Amino acid sequence: MPQDPDASPSASDPTDPDPPVLDARRRRLLFRAHHRGTKEADLMIGAFVRRWAAELTEAELDDLEATLDFPDVELSDWLTGRRPVPEDCRSPMLERMLVECAGLGAGLPPELRRP
């Protein structure tokens, strides 16, 4: 059973010695990003949100929430480049995610990525 997002005190890996403490909104977004419905999306989107959640402005959080509202299959296809993003769906946050997720091994910890 998934854990309550408000119960988690940090955005990073539990083995991180100094995890950033996140407010409730950021924890909820992190939970949503890690529980998309497919493992591929969980890894890509979850890693992106985990990496940036503590630093996003309120406007960027609004944009992230809107981006996470897209269906899992569509968002995964866009982030992997399988389908182009429709113009009416583009946003600064989605563009940022596209750049970060375009790399080989997106969503994997750096030590697991192949050179």
Residue pairs with C-beta under 8 A, 6 or more apart in sequence:
2 31
2 35
3 31
5 27
5 28
5 30
5 31
5 32
6 24
6 27
6 28
8 22
8 27
8 30
8 31
9 19
9 21
9 22
10 16
10 19
10 20
10 21
10 22
11 19
11 20
11 22
11 26
11 27
11 30
11 49
11 50
11 53
11 54
12 19
12 20
12 50
13 19
20 53
20 54
22 30
22 53
22 54
25 61
26 53
26 54
26 56
26 61
29 49
29 53
29 61
29 64
29 65
29 68
30 46
30 49
30 50
30 53
32 68
33 42
33 45
33 46
33 48
33 49
33 50
33 68
34 42
34 45
34 46
34 49
34 50
35 42
36 42
36 45
36 46
36 72
36 75
36 76
37 72
38 72
38 73
38 76
40 76
40 80
40 107
41 72
41 75
41 76
41 79
42 107
43 106
43 107
43 108
44 76
44 79
44 80
44 101
44 106
44 107
45 68
45 75
45 79
45 97
45 101
45 107
46 107
47 106
47 107
47 108
48 97
48 100
48 101
48 107
49 64
51 100
56 64
60 92
60 93
63 91
63 92
63 93
63 94
64 93
66 91
66 93
67 75
67 91
67 93
67 94
67 97
68 75
70 78
70 89
74 83
76 82
77 83
78 84
78 85
78 89
78 94
78 98
79 97
79 98
79 101
79 102
79 106
80 101
81 102
85 94
85 98
100 106
101 107
104 113
104 114
105 112
105 113
105 114
